Amino acid sequence: MVQLHVKRGEESQFLFCTTTGAALDAIIQQVTDIYNGRLKVDRICSEMEELAQHGVTLPPNMQGLTDEQIEELKLRDEWGEKCIPCGGAEFKKDEIGRRNGHAPNEKMKQVLKKTIEEAKSLISKKQVQANVCLTLDMVTEALDQLRGAVTIVYPMGLPPHDPIRMEFENQEDLSGTQASLQVIAEEEVQLWWAAKELQRGKKLQEYVGRNEKTKIVVKIQKRGQGAPGREPVISPEEQKQMMLHYHRRQEELKKLEEADDDTHLNSDWSDRQALKRQFQGLTNIKWGPR
């Protein structure tokens, strides 16, 4: 299997396994689905952490308002009254006024936190170091785990305006957010290798040959951004090791230079003629009156 190390800029994303005979159209689609799927998992995990701390989101017309303003405008959170966490809620006010403050109890909170950790580890960038290739099934599994945990804690479901529910239903609105800059639509994706764009309509073997044990670094990029920077000749880790070796060598040379000091030759114990003078009675001679 050919192993593609997918990067965005200089940052590692995941490993993807394919064959040299695979069509680049299929590879680009699968890589894009995994890339965007990982981003979706990260967004849901971030929202679920807030869900565990402060409960479900308020309706858009109530978010950011103080209690006095809500009372003055006679606004009511009907969904908050329906979406009660399993085992009851514990009030923990959301200081930014985005969630209703009715958080799950400690037991249900741990269910959410544990599932978040498991889902993150499944699609983590550390899988690159472990040499584990990511698949769309693994991303789907992470999403199913998160969906299951939310269903356990909130059996009545989440409000339709809650970002977590909107993510699960693929109705999320990312316009105007930082997350929208990270997501790349499949038709806008480009894969680059060795300063060459992997063109759609071709096969991977037209670029890398027929060796199925090939490992290459490809960079995912949005169309129109130009060619990404080339990979450095040596990795940051190799550069770090080289600098460390250079520093150690300098220290060794410094110690050798200090060991070359010959001032000890002026000491009495290093005088080769001392014994001879002692036998001849020439030691402790002073010129002048005593």
PyMOL commands that set and color helices and strands:
alter all, ss='L'
color gray80, all
select helices_A, chain A and resi 24-54+67-73+78-82+106-122+126-129+136-153+163-168+179-182+186-188+205-208+236-259+263-266+268-270+274-279
alter helices_A, ss='H'
color red, helices_A
select strands_A, chain A and resi 2-8+11-18+89-91+102-104+189-193+196-197+215-222
alter strands_A, ss='S'
color yellow, strands_A
deselect
rebuild
show_as cartoon
